[in-house]
Amino acid sequence: MDVAFDTTESLAPPRDERRWPAVLALLTAGWLPATTARRTDHLSIVWGVVLHGLSTFGVVAVLMVLSAAARVDGTLTLGAIAAQLGIHFTSHSDAGSGGAPYAFFWWRQVLILFVICEFFYLSVGFLSTPWGARDEPFRDSLTAALRRSWMHSPHVVWIVALTGGLIVFFDRADRSWRRDHTGFRSDISWDQWEATQPWYLRHDEEMIIVALTAAGMWLVWAMLRAVGAERRTPPVARPPTCEGCGYNLTGAAFEGRCAECGEAVAASLGPDVRRGTAWDRRGEVGALAAWWYCTVYPITQPNWFARQIRVTAPVAGHRMLLAGHRMLLAGHLACVFVVASLGMTLFWIVEWGPANTVLDGSEFFAASMSAGVFSVGFGLATVLVAAWLVGLRHVIWGRRNLMSASMQIAAYLGGYLVLWAVWAAVSGVGVVYLEPAGYYYLNSSRWYDQDFVDFLIWLVPNVMLSIGFFVLVARGTAGARYANR
């Protein structure tokens, strides 16, 4: 029999929430990012630009106050901070009265900071487009990402104030302690003398590193929560098509086959088509089994896996699996962090020995944390860039916004990122470990730089792995280009 197929799904509409004025986002953007995004959806992108401008000036004001507070000697009061600000704006850059005031150089730095902030937020807005994309015109996805990124920029003011205040606190506490303990005894070492400091001064570097790491994670988490929050999008009406070749199946018999490629009509329009991935249905199949399916099959069978994802319906399971979920305890990016940190630990031990690992504890801790944070940032950026480029390719040549599909495929390839991180760590440690044995050197009179060769041995496979990731995202997204659901 002939069937008429509606490609739009009857979904429950997004929750009706009370609308918030734009000024409220100045207080709630960092603490309630998704709620703020939903309740300010009625505001135009112009309001996003206004809030972004206010946030930039707020960051400048906070930096000025923190800079003045750091220069105050003695008790920190509002009057002392105001006095330092007055000195800053009235003093001159040289001893002569004709010199330019420091304020001139300050505002030049402010302009540079403003340009950097604008570039950062434009980049974040463009790059996060796939994260919150829906089955809609590409222009709507891009506008929503830019508006929500700009509406979220007040969060940076909180981060600068909290982390900057912590740094100023440690700086003032250290200066105060050294001022009260000026007498250095020659019969003890410098380390023994510093060991008499309070515990928070002895570990100030580690605490600052942890605070900056937490602030960066907070910023990224809140930004992605805001961009990915649910929003109202009108359904896009499309004719039913064959998922194998894109042939128009209007009027086709449900029991028949596609006249173009011969695929069964039921395989494109049946009730079991695109029910969602195993992770979307983890309540039915179990969290562990769903994790396994959605970690292995996107790598081994990307085209088949792409026939499972839902393109026209808003879903968020892929983002949970990538970033973390309470059922899983840790997402793929958390695994990347652990692998990279452990890899740096082994690298440090192999390169400098266990003894230096103990002696240089703060440097060791900083290197391990930095490696983990960098790897997570690089992995997230790789996911977003791959989803962006592959989705844009379909926007241009396929005339359909498939950034929602490319984002799902890229996120479900988080298992690939974990394997990539393992390889990068093992190969990096292996190159350093095998270097003294001369495995990579032809003879003692080599004309090339051995460190450069070691770096190439590590780099080339990782470049190939990055290309492989993009290829898998492209193959998976191609399997969703004719999706009806």
Secondary structure, DSSP 4 states (H G I P E B T S, - for coil): -B-----S--PPPPPP-----GGGHHHHTTTSHHHHHHHTTTS-HHHHHHHHHHHHHHHHHHHHHHHHHHH--SS--HHHHHHHHHHHHHSBSSSSTTSPBHHHHHHHHHHHHHHHHHHHHHHHHHHTTGGG--SS-HHHHHHHHHHHHHHTTHHHHHHHHHHHHHHHHHHHHHHHHHHH-----TTS-HHHHHTTS-HHHHTHHHHHHHHHHHHHHHHHHHHHHHHHS----PPPP---B-TTT--B-TT-BTTSB-TTT--BTHHHHSTTTT---TTTTHHHH-HHHHHHHHHHHHHH-HHHHHTTS-SSS---HHHHHHH--TTTSS-HHHHHHHHHHHHHHHHHHHHH-HHHHHHTHHHHHHHHHHHHHHHHHHHHHHHHHHHHHHHHHIIIIISS--HHHHHHHHHHTHHHHHHHHHHHHHHHHHHHHHGGGTTT-S-TT-SS-HHHHHHHHHHHHHHHHHHHHHHHHHHHHHTTTT---
